[in-house]
Amino acid sequence: MRPGIDPGLRLAQRRLRLVGGLFTLAMLALALRLVDLALWRGEHAISGRALASAMGSVRRADIVDRNGTLLATDYPKTSLYADPSAVLDPAAAARRLADALYGVDPAELAAKLAEPRRFVWLKRHITETERRAVVRLGVPGVGFRSERHRVYPQRALTGHLVGYVGVENQGLTGIERSFESRLTAAETNQTPLILTLDLGVQEVVRSELAAARARFDALGASGIVLDVTTGELLASVSLPDFDPNHYQRARPEARFNRNTLGTYELGSLFKVFTVAMALDAGAADIAGRFDATTPLQFGRYRISDFHAKRRWLSVPEVIAFSSNIGAAKMAQALGGEGQLAYFERFGLLDRHPIRLPEVGLPQRPSTWRPINTVTAAYGHGLAVSPLQVADGVAAAICSAPRPRAHLVAEELPAVWERPPVSAETAAKLRWLMWLTVTEGTGKLAKVPGYLVGGKTGSADKPGRGGGYRHGGLLASFVAAFPIDQPRYVVLIIFDEPKGDADTYGQAHGGWTAAPTVGRIISRIGPLLGLPPVDPGAELWFRERLIEGQAHNGWSGRVEPSFAVAPGVSWGDVTEGDAGCGCQPCSILG
């Protein structure tokens, strides 16, 4: 013992160091336990994303339409969890908690509380009433965590496009999935993601489509409104639809996006492409004629016309009366290789580049035989998505470089730098589509105050064992308006509609889809600020038409006939315009 040191003081110093060491060890043990609780070792670990979600740190940007209307947003929710190792009596705790929570099975709670884990969710997104009831119980080992819950204020109206998120707030479908990184990145999740959709137009399409689907008792329906020059998708509706707030309750067919994921043989709609490519390639002349007096026999296949005339048809009549025979002979004159090359120009052979995960791949024969060339001319043998058809028609009538159809305003869409057909061909096509609505199979799509051009479509659905199923009809109509300077394309499709007394039992596109398109145009035209048609514009179309009479070889009656006036110019309707509703060069920068 050193002199001068009090033995009592020395003992106090030793005791102080011992207490300090014990305190340090206790703090170290507590820190290790906290780390253990946060990381969940081994097989009981949860993902880093789930941990981040549980701590409420994952935030998703709002999604809005072009006018700023909210389509998706985050909403704070409280969830209940437990540390099973801290629960003294799992069975008793489960019974008490089940009384405080709505729709929870006590047995399932007891099983969770008995698991050899440090963390389990007991119920996600509880109500304030439930939270207060659990607090009053004072069950050890039970706690609350604030989470972000995704909410879709427009419910089913935009479900197929916006998509939905999973329980951990991660995007599973639609825009929520395709733009996951944009929606969750810290530097961008404070800024809303703006879609090209116009919610007013979307509502019009959905309401008209739902009413017509109910009237014609169709299995399903779809509708698209596309801006011709900008490529902006203003509306896209697929019925049946679903509420993304409760997507788990929806049937698979309701979650299926018919416009982008579905691929269909769309029948006579394809005659728009057939006549465009035949005129553009010089395989047909708009002043020419085709023999449709008898069905076309092609090997064991017999091709006939639904609206049979049994006479020679002018090219305008082939389209206006929707002649399969005339379209098939146009395609034969062009040839299979030329046809496929144009299909590729129209964007019909590859998956559409729109930024959605639900995009279908076009279906066609691996070997393109002469019979495929013939049947594809009137829309059989090549299955594509409705979005591809709408986008392809917009490209065919625009005759100028334009962006592909897209849904997100801030993205740089793919661009058709080279129009699929010439400006002269596009002008002729617009005239033929006007004639189809004015005098042909699309008369029920007429809208007072607007010039509408379009094409009817009716196609048999493929059967499961090959061939086509009797009664399995896809009825459709594609329109462009105003057809003198197209601004918008509208496409409507019904899956297996049934005719009624007002349609004389007919369910084809001219009876079901065409009037639906007409009602949609009459409502969205004023909504989009389109003025009534200039009388001079219709004169441009009328002065190119020759009306006469011809003998119908099938009915024996004398009926109207149509042809193009000789020597007319096919320049643009107005000077200095590219055939669309605006100047595309300014759009493309």
C-alpha positions as CSV (number, residue, x, y, z in Angstrom):
1,M,0.0,0.0,0.0
2,R,1.4,3.3,-1.1
3,P,1.6,5.9,1.8
4,G,-0.8,8.8,1.7
5,I,-3.7,7.0,0.0
6,D,-6.8,6.4,2.1
7,P,-7.8,2.7,1.9
8,G,-11.5,3.8,1.9
9,L,-11.0,6.0,-1.1
10,R,-9.2,3.2,-3.0
11,L,-12.1,0.9,-2.4
12,A,-14.6,3.5,-3.7
13,Q,-12.5,4.0,-6.8
14,R,-12.6,0.3,-7.5
15,R,-16.3,0.1,-7.0
16,L,-16.9,3.1,-9.3
17,R,-14.8,1.4,-12.1
18,L,-16.8,-1.8,-11.7
19,V,-20.2,0.0,-11.9
20,G,-18.9,1.9,-15.0
21,G,-17.9,-1.4,-16.7
22,L,-21.2,-3.0,-15.9
23,F,-23.0,0.0,-17.3
24,T,-21.0,-0.1,-20.5
25,L,-21.7,-3.8,-20.9
26,A,-25.4,-3.2,-20.4
27,M,-25.5,-0.5,-23.1
28,L,-23.5,-2.7,-25.5
29,A,-26.0,-5.5,-25.0
30,L,-28.9,-3.1,-25.5
31,A,-27.3,-1.8,-28.7
32,L,-26.8,-5.4,-30.0
33,R,-30.4,-6.2,-29.3
34,L,-31.6,-3.1,-31.2
35,V,-29.4,-4.0,-34.2
36,D,-30.7,-7.6,-34.0
37,L,-34.3,-6.4,-34.0
38,A,-33.7,-4.1,-36.9
39,L,-31.9,-6.6,-39.1
40,W,-33.8,-9.9,-38.4
41,R,-31.1,-12.5,-38.8
42,G,-31.1,-15.6,-41.1
43,E,-34.3,-17.1,-42.4
44,H,-36.5,-14.6,-40.5
45,A,-35.0,-11.5,-42.2
46,I,-37.3,-9.2,-44.2
47,S,-36.2,-7.3,-47.2
48,G,-34.6,-3.9,-47.0
49,R,-37.5,-2.5,-48.9
50,A,-40.0,-4.0,-46.5
51,L,-38.0,-2.5,-43.6
52,A,-38.0,0.9,-45.3
53,S,-41.8,0.6,-45.9
54,A,-42.4,-0.4,-42.4
55,M,-40.5,2.7,-41.1
56,G,-42.6,4.8,-43.4
57,S,-39.6,6.1,-45.5
58,V,-40.8,5.0,-49.0
59,R,-42.8,7.8,-50.7
60,R,-44.3,7.7,-54.1
61,A,-44.9,10.7,-56.3
62,D,-48.5,11.7,-57.1
63,I,-49.8,10.8,-60.5
64,V,-52.1,13.3,-62.2
65,D,-53.8,13.8,-65.6
66,R,-52.9,16.5,-68.1
67,N,-55.0,19.0,-66.2
68,G,-53.6,18.2,-62.7
69,T,-56.5,16.0,-61.5
70,L,-55.2,13.6,-59.0
71,L,-55.1,9.9,-60.1
72,A,-52.8,8.4,-57.4
73,T,-51.4,9.6,-54.1
74,D,-49.9,8.4,-50.8
75,Y,-52.0,8.5,-47.6
76,P,-50.6,7.8,-44.1
77,K,-51.8,4.6,-42.5
78,T,-51.1,2.9,-39.2
79,S,-50.2,-0.8,-39.0
80,L,-49.9,-3.1,-36.0
81,Y,-46.9,-5.3,-35.4
82,A,-45.5,-7.5,-32.5
83,D,-42.3,-8.9,-31.2
84,P,-43.3,-12.5,-30.4
85,S,-40.4,-12.9,-28.0
86,A,-41.9,-10.2,-25.8
87,V,-45.4,-11.7,-25.7
88,L,-45.9,-13.7,-22.5
89,D,-49.1,-15.6,-23.4
90,P,-49.6,-15.7,-27.2
91,A,-53.1,-17.4,-27.0
92,A,-54.4,-15.0,-24.4
93,A,-53.0,-12.0,-26.3
94,A,-54.5,-13.2,-29.5
95,R,-57.9,-13.5,-28.0
96,R,-57.8,-9.9,-26.6
97,L,-56.4,-8.4,-29.8
98,A,-59.0,-10.2,-32.0
99,D,-61.7,-8.5,-30.0
100,A,-60.1,-5.1,-30.8
101,L,-59.4,-5.7,-34.5
102,Y,-62.0,-6.1,-37.3
103,G,-62.0,-9.3,-39.4
104,V,-59.0,-11.0,-37.7
105,D,-59.0,-14.7,-36.8
106,P,-57.7,-15.3,-33.2
107,A,-56.1,-18.6,-34.3
108,E,-54.1,-16.8,-37.0
109,L,-53.0,-14.2,-34.5
110,A,-52.0,-16.8,-32.0
111,A,-49.9,-18.6,-34.6
112,K,-48.1,-15.4,-35.5
113,L,-47.4,-14.5,-31.9
114,A,-46.0,-18.0,-31.3
115,E,-43.5,-17.7,-34.2
116,P,-39.7,-17.7,-33.3
117,R,-39.3,-14.2,-34.8
118,R,-38.5,-10.8,-33.5
119,F,-41.1,-9.1,-35.8
120,V,-44.4,-10.0,-37.3
121,W,-47.2,-7.9,-38.8
122,L,-50.5,-8.5,-37.1
123,K,-52.7,-6.2,-39.3
124,R,-51.8,-3.7,-41.9
125,H,-53.6,-0.4,-42.2
126,I,-55.8,-0.4,-39.2
127,T,-58.5,2.2,-38.4
128,E,-58.2,4.8,-35.7
129,T,-60.9,3.0,-33.7
130,E,-58.8,-0.2,-33.8
131,R,-55.7,1.6,-32.8
132,R,-57.3,3.1,-29.7
133,A,-58.8,-0.2,-28.7
134,V,-55.3,-1.9,-28.9
135,V,-53.8,0.9,-26.9
136,R,-56.3,0.3,-24.1
137,L,-55.4,-3.4,-24.0
138,G,-51.7,-2.7,-23.1
139,V,-50.5,-6.0,-24.5
140,P,-46.7,-6.2,-24.1
141,G,-44.6,-6.7,-27.3
142,V,-47.2,-5.0,-29.5
143,G,-46.6,-1.7,-31.3
144,F,-47.6,0.6,-34.1
145,R,-45.8,1.8,-37.2
146,S,-46.8,4.5,-39.7
147,E,-46.9,3.4,-43.3
148,R,-47.7,5.1,-46.6
149,H,-50.8,3.7,-48.3
150,R,-51.5,4.3,-52.0
151,V,-54.9,5.7,-52.8
152,Y,-56.6,6.0,-56.2
153,P,-59.3,8.7,-56.1
154,Q,-60.7,8.0,-59.6
155,R,-61.1,4.3,-58.7
156,A,-61.9,2.2,-61.8
157,L,-61.8,5.1,-64.3
158,T,-58.0,4.9,-64.7
159,G,-57.3,1.5,-63.1
160,H,-55.8,-0.2,-66.2
161,L,-53.4,2.6,-67.0
162,V,-52.3,3.9,-63.6
163,G,-52.1,0.3,-62.2
164,Y,-51.7,-0.4,-58.5
165,V,-49.1,-1.1,-55.8
166,G,-48.5,-4.1,-53.5
167,V,-48.7,-4.3,-49.8
168,E,-45.1,-2.8,-49.5
169,N,-46.1,0.1,-51.7
170,Q,-44.2,-1.2,-54.7
171,G,-45.6,-0.9,-58.2
172,L,-47.1,-4.0,-59.6
173,T,-48.9,-3.0,-62.8
174,G,-49.4,-0.1,-65.1
175,I,-47.6,3.2,-64.7
176,E,-47.0,2.4,-61.1
177,R,-44.7,-0.4,-62.2
178,S,-43.2,1.1,-65.4
179,F,-42.2,4.3,-63.7
180,E,-41.2,2.8,-60.3
181,S,-37.8,4.5,-60.2
182,R,-39.3,7.9,-61.2
183,L,-42.1,7.6,-58.7
184,T,-39.8,6.6,-55.7
185,A,-36.6,8.5,-56.4
186,A,-35.8,11.0,-53.7
187,E,-35.0,13.8,-56.2
188,T,-38.3,13.3,-58.2
189,N,-40.9,11.9,-55.8
190,Q,-41.9,15.4,-54.7
191,T,-43.0,16.2,-58.3
192,P,-46.2,14.7,-59.7
193,L,-45.9,12.4,-62.7
194,I,-48.2,13.9,-65.4
195,L,-50.0,11.7,-67.8
196,T,-51.4,12.7,-71.2
197,L,-54.9,11.5,-70.2
198,D,-57.8,13.9,-70.1
199,L,-60.0,12.7,-67.3
200,G,-63.1,14.4,-68.9
201,V,-62.5,12.6,-72.2
202,Q,-61.8,9.4,-70.3
203,E,-65.2,9.7,-68.4
204,V,-67.1,10.3,-71.7
205,V,-65.6,7.2,-73.3
206,R,-66.2,5.0,-70.3
207,S,-69.8,6.1,-69.8
208,E,-70.7,5.7,-73.5
209,L,-68.8,2.4,-73.7
210,A,-70.5,1.0,-70.6
211,A,-74.0,2.0,-71.8
212,A,-73.4,0.4,-75.2
213,R,-71.9,-2.7,-73.7
214,A,-74.9,-3.2,-71.5
215,R,-77.3,-2.5,-74.4
216,F,-75.7,-5.0,-76.7
217,D,-74.9,-7.5,-73.9
218,A,-71.2,-7.7,-74.9
219,L,-68.6,-9.8,-73.1
220,G,-66.3,-6.8,-73.0
221,A,-65.4,-3.5,-74.8
222,S,-62.6,-1.1,-75.3
223,G,-62.2,2.4,-76.4
224,I,-59.3,4.8,-77.3
225,V,-59.0,8.5,-78.1
226,L,-55.6,9.4,-79.5
227,D,-54.3,12.8,-80.5
228,V,-53.1,12.4,-84.1
229,T,-50.3,14.8,-84.2
230,T,-48.8,14.7,-80.7
231,G,-49.4,10.9,-80.1
232,E,-50.9,11.7,-76.7
233,L,-53.3,9.1,-75.4
234,L,-56.3,11.2,-74.2
235,A,-58.4,8.2,-73.2
236,S,-58.1,4.4,-72.9
237,V,-60.9,2.4,-71.4
238,S,-61.1,-1.4,-71.1
239,L,-64.3,-3.1,-69.8
240,P,-64.8,-4.9,-67.6
241,D,-62.6,-2.8,-65.3
242,F,-61.6,-2.8,-61.6
243,D,-61.0,-0.5,-58.7
244,P,-57.2,-0.4,-58.0
245,N,-57.9,0.4,-54.4
246,H,-59.2,-3.1,-54.0
247,Y,-57.5,-4.9,-56.9
248,Q,-57.4,-8.2,-54.9
249,R,-61.2,-8.5,-55.3
250,A,-61.1,-8.1,-59.1
251,R,-61.4,-11.1,-61.4
252,P,-58.5,-11.7,-63.9
253,E,-60.6,-10.7,-66.9
254,A,-61.4,-7.4,-65.2
255,R,-57.7,-6.6,-64.6
256,F,-56.9,-7.5,-68.3
257,N,-56.1,-4.4,-70.4
258,R,-57.8,-5.1,-73.8
259,N,-56.3,-2.0,-75.4
260,T,-52.6,-2.8,-74.9
261,L,-52.3,-6.4,-73.7
262,G,-55.0,-8.0,-75.9
263,T,-54.3,-8.9,-79.5
264,Y,-57.1,-9.5,-81.9
265,E,-57.9,-10.1,-85.5
266,L,-60.0,-7.0,-86.2
267,G,-61.5,-7.8,-89.6
268,S,-62.4,-5.0,-92.0
269,L,-60.7,-2.3,-90.0
270,F,-57.6,-3.6,-91.8
271,K,-58.9,-2.4,-95.1
272,V,-57.8,1.1,-94.1
273,F,-54.2,-0.3,-94.2
274,T,-54.8,-2.4,-97.3
275,V,-56.1,0.4,-99.5
276,A,-53.4,2.8,-98.1
277,M,-50.5,0.4,-99.0
278,A,-52.0,-0.5,-102.4
279,L,-52.5,3.1,-103.4
280,D,-49.1,4.1,-102.0
281,A,-47.2,1.3,-103.8
282,G,-49.1,1.8,-107.1
283,A,-50.8,-1.6,-106.9
284,A,-54.1,0.1,-107.1
285,D,-55.4,3.3,-108.5
286,I,-58.2,5.3,-106.7
287,A,-59.9,5.6,-110.1
288,G,-59.6,1.8,-110.7
289,R,-62.1,-1.0,-110.3
290,F,-62.1,-4.6,-109.1
291,D,-64.3,-7.5,-110.1
292,A,-66.5,-8.6,-107.2
293,T,-69.2,-10.4,-109.2
294,T,-68.4,-13.8,-107.8
295,P,-66.7,-15.0,-104.6
296,L,-62.9,-15.4,-104.8
297,Q,-61.9,-19.0,-104.7
298,F,-58.4,-19.5,-103.3
299,G,-57.5,-23.2,-103.1
300,R,-60.0,-24.7,-100.6
301,Y,-60.9,-21.2,-99.3
302,R,-63.9,-19.2,-100.5
303,I,-63.8,-15.5,-99.9
304,S,-67.1,-13.6,-100.2
305,D,-68.6,-10.2,-99.3
306,F,-71.0,-9.7,-96.4
307,H,-72.5,-6.7,-98.2
308,A,-72.5,-8.5,-101.5
309,K,-73.0,-6.4,-104.7
310,R,-72.1,-9.0,-107.3
311,R,-70.7,-6.5,-109.7
312,W,-67.5,-4.6,-110.5
313,L,-66.6,-2.2,-107.7
314,S,-64.7,1.1,-107.9
315,V,-61.9,1.4,-105.3
316,P,-64.0,3.9,-103.3
317,E,-66.8,1.3,-103.3
318,V,-64.5,-1.4,-102.1
319,I,-63.9,0.6,-98.9
320,A,-67.3,2.2,-98.5
321,F,-69.1,-1.1,-98.9
322,S,-66.3,-3.1,-97.2
323,S,-65.7,-5.6,-99.9
324,N,-63.5,-8.6,-98.9
325,I,-63.1,-9.6,-102.5
326,G,-61.9,-6.2,-103.6
327,A,-59.5,-5.9,-100.6
328,A,-58.1,-9.4,-101.3
329,K,-57.4,-8.5,-104.9
330,M,-55.6,-5.3,-103.9
331,A,-53.4,-7.3,-101.6
332,Q,-52.7,-9.9,-104.3
333,A,-51.6,-7.1,-106.6
334,L,-49.3,-5.7,-104.0
335,G,-47.8,-9.1,-103.0
336,G,-47.0,-10.7,-99.6
337,E,-43.5,-9.1,-99.2
338,G,-44.8,-5.6,-100.0
339,Q,-47.7,-6.2,-97.6
340,L,-45.5,-7.2,-94.7
341,A,-43.2,-4.3,-95.4
342,Y,-46.1,-1.9,-95.1
343,F,-47.5,-3.6,-92.0
344,E,-44.1,-3.0,-90.4
345,R,-44.3,0.7,-91.5
346,F,-47.6,0.9,-89.7
347,G,-46.2,-0.5,-86.6
348,L,-48.3,-3.7,-86.7
349,L,-45.6,-6.4,-86.5
350,D,-43.8,-5.5,-83.3
351,R,-44.8,-4.9,-79.7
352,H,-46.0,-1.3,-79.3
353,P,-43.3,0.9,-77.5
354,I,-45.8,2.5,-75.0
355,R,-44.3,2.5,-71.5
356,L,-46.6,0.0,-69.9
357,P,-45.8,-3.6,-68.7
358,E,-49.0,-4.9,-70.1
359,V,-48.3,-4.8,-73.8
360,G,-49.2,-7.7,-76.1
361,L,-47.0,-9.2,-78.9
362,P,-48.7,-9.3,-82.3
363,Q,-49.4,-12.8,-83.6
364,R,-48.9,-13.9,-87.2
365,P,-48.0,-17.1,-89.0
366,S,-44.3,-17.9,-89.0
367,T,-44.4,-18.4,-92.7
368,W,-46.3,-15.8,-94.7
369,R,-48.1,-17.7,-97.4
370,P,-50.2,-16.4,-100.3
371,I,-53.4,-17.2,-98.4
372,N,-52.2,-15.1,-95.5
373,T,-51.7,-12.1,-97.8
374,V,-55.3,-12.5,-98.9
375,T,-56.9,-12.9,-95.5
376,A,-54.8,-10.2,-93.8
377,A,-56.2,-7.8,-96.4
378,Y,-59.5,-7.9,-94.6
379,G,-58.2,-8.4,-91.1
380,H,-57.8,-12.1,-90.5
381,G,-54.5,-14.0,-89.8
382,L,-52.7,-11.1,-88.1
383,A,-53.7,-10.3,-84.5
384,V,-52.7,-6.9,-83.1
385,S,-53.6,-4.7,-80.1
386,P,-56.2,-2.0,-80.5
387,L,-53.6,0.6,-79.5
388,Q,-51.5,-0.5,-82.5
389,V,-54.5,0.0,-84.8
390,A,-55.3,3.5,-83.5
391,D,-51.6,4.5,-83.8
392,G,-51.3,3.0,-87.2
393,V,-54.4,4.8,-88.5
394,A,-53.2,8.1,-87.1
395,A,-49.9,7.6,-89.0
396,A,-51.6,6.7,-92.2
397,I,-53.8,9.8,-92.3
398,C,-51.3,12.3,-90.9
399,S,-48.7,12.2,-93.7
400,A,-46.1,13.9,-91.4
401,P,-43.5,12.8,-88.9
402,R,-45.3,12.3,-85.5
403,P,-44.6,10.7,-82.1
404,R,-45.9,7.2,-81.4
405,A,-48.8,6.9,-79.0
406,H,-47.7,7.5,-75.4
407,L,-49.1,8.0,-72.0
408,V,-46.6,10.0,-69.9
409,A,-46.2,13.7,-70.8
410,E,-42.6,14.1,-69.6
411,E,-41.2,11.1,-71.5
412,L,-39.6,11.4,-75.0
413,P,-41.7,9.0,-77.1
414,A,-40.6,7.0,-80.0
415,V,-41.1,8.9,-83.3
416,W,-42.2,8.0,-86.8
417,E,-39.6,10.0,-88.5
418,R,-40.8,8.8,-91.9
419,P,-44.6,8.7,-92.6
420,P,-45.7,5.2,-93.7
421,V,-47.4,6.6,-96.8
422,S,-47.0,9.7,-98.9
423,A,-49.0,12.9,-98.3
424,E,-51.0,12.2,-101.5
425,T,-51.9,8.7,-100.3
426,A,-52.9,10.1,-96.9
427,A,-55.2,12.6,-98.6
428,K,-56.9,9.9,-100.6
429,L,-57.3,7.8,-97.5
430,R,-59.0,10.6,-95.6
431,W,-61.4,11.0,-98.5
432,L,-62.2,7.3,-98.6
433,M,-62.8,7.3,-94.9
434,W,-65.1,10.3,-95.3
435,L,-67.0,8.5,-98.0
436,T,-67.5,5.4,-95.8
437,V,-69.2,7.5,-93.1
438,T,-71.1,9.7,-95.6
439,E,-72.4,7.0,-98.0
440,G,-71.1,3.6,-96.8
441,T,-71.2,1.2,-93.9
442,G,-70.3,3.8,-91.3
443,K,-73.3,6.2,-91.7
444,L,-74.4,5.8,-88.0
445,A,-71.1,7.5,-87.0
446,K,-72.2,10.8,-88.5
447,V,-72.1,13.8,-86.1
448,P,-73.8,17.1,-86.8
449,G,-71.2,19.9,-86.9
450,Y,-68.2,17.7,-87.5
451,L,-66.8,15.9,-90.6
452,V,-66.1,12.3,-89.5
453,G,-64.2,9.7,-91.5
454,G,-64.0,6.1,-90.5
455,K,-64.1,2.4,-91.2
456,T,-66.3,-0.4,-89.9
457,G,-64.8,-3.7,-88.7
458,S,-66.4,-7.1,-88.0
459,A,-64.3,-10.2,-87.4
460,D,-65.0,-13.8,-86.4
461,K,-63.0,-14.9,-83.3
462,P,-60.7,-17.9,-83.6
463,G,-62.0,-21.2,-82.2
464,R,-60.1,-23.3,-79.7
465,G,-59.7,-26.2,-82.0
466,G,-58.6,-24.1,-85.0
467,G,-60.7,-22.2,-87.5
468,Y,-63.2,-19.6,-86.5
469,R,-66.0,-19.8,-84.0
470,H,-69.5,-19.2,-85.3
471,G,-71.2,-16.3,-83.3
472,G,-67.9,-15.2,-81.8
473,L,-67.9,-11.7,-83.2
474,L,-65.6,-8.7,-82.7
475,A,-67.4,-5.5,-83.8
476,S,-65.4,-2.3,-84.2
477,F,-65.2,1.1,-85.7
478,V,-62.2,3.5,-86.1
479,A,-62.8,7.2,-86.8
480,A,-60.8,10.3,-87.4
481,F,-62.2,13.8,-86.9
482,P,-62.3,16.4,-88.2
483,I,-61.4,14.3,-91.2
484,D,-60.5,17.4,-93.3
485,Q,-57.6,18.1,-90.8
486,P,-57.5,15.2,-88.4
487,R,-56.9,16.0,-84.8
488,Y,-58.2,12.8,-83.1
489,V,-58.6,9.1,-83.7
490,V,-61.3,7.2,-81.9
491,L,-61.5,3.4,-81.8
492,I,-64.2,1.3,-80.3
493,I,-64.4,-2.5,-80.1
494,F,-67.1,-4.8,-78.7
495,D,-66.5,-8.4,-77.8
496,E,-69.5,-10.6,-78.9
497,P,-72.2,-7.9,-79.0
498,K,-75.8,-9.0,-79.6
499,G,-78.1,-7.0,-81.9
500,D,-81.5,-5.7,-80.7
501,A,-84.7,-4.5,-82.3
502,D,-83.3,-1.1,-83.2
503,T,-80.4,-2.8,-85.1
504,Y,-82.7,-5.4,-86.7
505,G,-80.8,-8.0,-84.9
506,Q,-77.5,-6.9,-86.5
507,A,-74.4,-6.8,-84.2
508,H,-71.7,-5.8,-86.7
509,G,-69.5,-2.8,-86.3
510,G,-71.7,-0.5,-88.4
511,W,-74.6,-1.1,-86.1
512,T,-73.0,-1.2,-82.7
513,A,-69.5,0.4,-82.7
514,A,-70.2,3.2,-85.2
515,P,-73.1,4.9,-83.4
516,T,-71.1,4.6,-80.1
517,V,-68.2,6.5,-81.8
518,G,-70.6,9.1,-83.0
519,R,-71.9,9.7,-79.5
520,I,-68.4,10.0,-78.1
521,I,-67.4,12.5,-80.8
522,S,-70.5,14.6,-80.2
523,R,-69.5,14.9,-76.5
524,I,-65.8,15.3,-76.6
525,G,-65.6,17.6,-79.6
526,P,-66.9,20.6,-77.7
527,L,-65.0,19.4,-74.6
528,L,-61.7,19.6,-76.6
529,G,-62.6,23.0,-78.0
530,L,-63.1,22.0,-81.6
531,P,-65.2,24.5,-83.6
532,P,-67.9,23.3,-86.0
533,V,-66.8,22.3,-89.5
534,D,-66.1,24.9,-92.1
535,P,-68.6,24.4,-95.0
536,G,-65.8,24.8,-97.4
537,A,-64.0,21.8,-96.1
538,E,-66.9,19.5,-96.9
539,L,-67.0,21.0,-100.4
540,W,-63.4,19.7,-100.9
541,F,-64.7,16.2,-100.3
542,R,-67.9,16.5,-102.3
543,E,-66.3,17.9,-105.5
544,R,-64.2,14.7,-105.7
545,L,-67.2,12.4,-105.7
546,I,-69.2,11.1,-108.7
547,E,-72.5,9.6,-107.8
548,G,-74.3,7.3,-110.2
549,Q,-76.4,4.1,-110.2
550,A,-75.5,0.4,-110.8
551,H,-77.3,-2.9,-110.9
552,N,-76.8,-5.1,-107.9
553,G,-76.1,-8.6,-109.1
554,W,-77.2,-10.2,-105.9
555,S,-80.5,-8.4,-105.1
556,G,-81.4,-7.4,-108.7
557,R,-82.0,-3.9,-107.6
558,V,-80.6,-0.6,-108.9
559,E,-78.6,1.0,-106.2
560,P,-76.3,4.1,-105.8
561,S,-72.7,3.8,-107.0
562,F,-69.7,5.9,-106.3
563,A,-66.4,6.8,-108.0
564,V,-63.8,9.4,-107.8
565,A,-64.0,12.4,-110.1
566,P,-61.3,12.3,-112.9
567,G,-58.4,14.6,-112.8
568,V,-58.9,16.0,-109.3
569,S,-55.9,17.3,-107.3
570,W,-55.0,15.5,-104.0
571,G,-53.2,18.4,-102.4
572,D,-54.0,19.2,-98.8
573,V,-57.4,20.5,-97.8
574,T,-55.9,23.9,-96.8
575,E,-52.7,25.4,-98.0
576,G,-49.6,25.0,-95.8
577,D,-51.0,22.2,-93.7
578,A,-49.4,18.7,-93.3
579,G,-52.8,16.9,-93.4
580,C,-53.1,17.0,-89.6
581,G,-54.5,19.4,-87.1
582,C,-51.3,21.3,-86.4
583,Q,-47.7,21.7,-87.5
584,P,-45.9,18.5,-86.5
585,C,-42.4,20.0,-86.9
586,S,-43.1,22.3,-83.9
587,I,-44.2,19.3,-81.9
588,L,-41.1,17.4,-82.6
589,G,-38.8,20.3,-81.9
